[in-house]
Amino acid sequence: MSPDAAVLTERLTLTVEATRTVSEDVLLVELRRTDGGDLPPWDPGAHVEVELPSGLRRQYSLCGDPDRRDRYEIAVLREPEGRGGSIELHEVASPGAELWIGLPRNNFPLRPAVHYLFVAGGIGVTPILPMVAAAERAGATWRLVYGARTSRRLSFLDRLEQYGTERVDLWPEDERGRPNLVAELDRTDPSTLVYACGPGGMLDAVALAYAQRPDGRALHVERFGVDQPVDVTGDEIEVVLARSGHTLTVPGEQSILSAVREVLPRTPYSCEEGYCGECETPVLEGTPDHRDTYLSDDEREGGETMMLCVSRCAGRRLVLDL
């Protein structure tokens, strides 16, 4: 089987069963198999990649119940200033429409713990919803701090209200301002696992608050975007694709991902902004110039992998395991 054929076997053709609006500009999309059969399993924090009719690919967190094997649920924020994927999905996601869906992947898994603090911003609540439900089933103690620009932007309130206001603290910014994340961490036990998902500014604030309490607690974050466009340009470089035998000259104004996909069109990618991890690729030789927000500082320093969509080379030559 060719590499391209292998990729094609890892996606499903699913039908939109139903949609509903769950907050301002956020559409919940329920997807099922046409024969009603079970879908591949997934765990809280998992996402799927959706390939749109235009060919655009976007990743969305699964926000339903992992035990409901007959359906996947994703929620999509319509972003008029985005790159077009969310608007297209809002337009095409009507009952009966078919979409190509990748198999679930999880870069944001929920680890077992006795105590959790969940922090979500806007559409970032989607991967947190099944985490909260899993923590509840496991008998863990937990708290969710959930913010958005306005109360109209707070999604899935019908699902969250069952847990009560003592555990779900809603923060519409226009009414309450922003939560005091340092105070939130001060309230938690050092064994508490902290999970945060949302816009970059919110996650930076969580990381800053976390840095002020270096007491061993674990912080896990997932980004849904970047605050500013990433500069992918630089000097002309040579990129060798070791497994496929291609040697590419990548001009300064072209991304490595774009050049690679000219010869390997099925190379995985999604966000094209360096935050989702879909295009992470092993580096065999050369020093990456990391410009992503996905890898940790230690992973960047190790230089064993890189994000093709935004990163470049600190020298003039890279050898990749492609």
Buried (B, 14 or more C-beta within 10 A) or exposed (E): EEEEEEBEEEBBEBBBBBBEEBBBBBBBBBBBBEEEEEBEEBBBBBBBBBBBEEEBBBBBBBBBBBEEEEBBBBBBBBBEEEEEBBBBBBEBBEEEBEBBBBBBBBBBEBEEBBBBBBBBBBBBBBBBBBBBBBBBEEEBBBBBBBBBBEBEBBBBBEBBEEBEEEBBBBBBBEEEEEBEBEEBBEEBEEEBBBBBBBBBEBBBBBEEBBEEBEEEBEBBBBBBBBEEEBEBEBEEBBBBBBEEEBEBEBEEEBBBBBBBBEBBEEBBBBBBBBBBBBBBBEBBEBEBBBBBBBBEEEBBEEBEBBBBBBBBBBBEEBBBEB
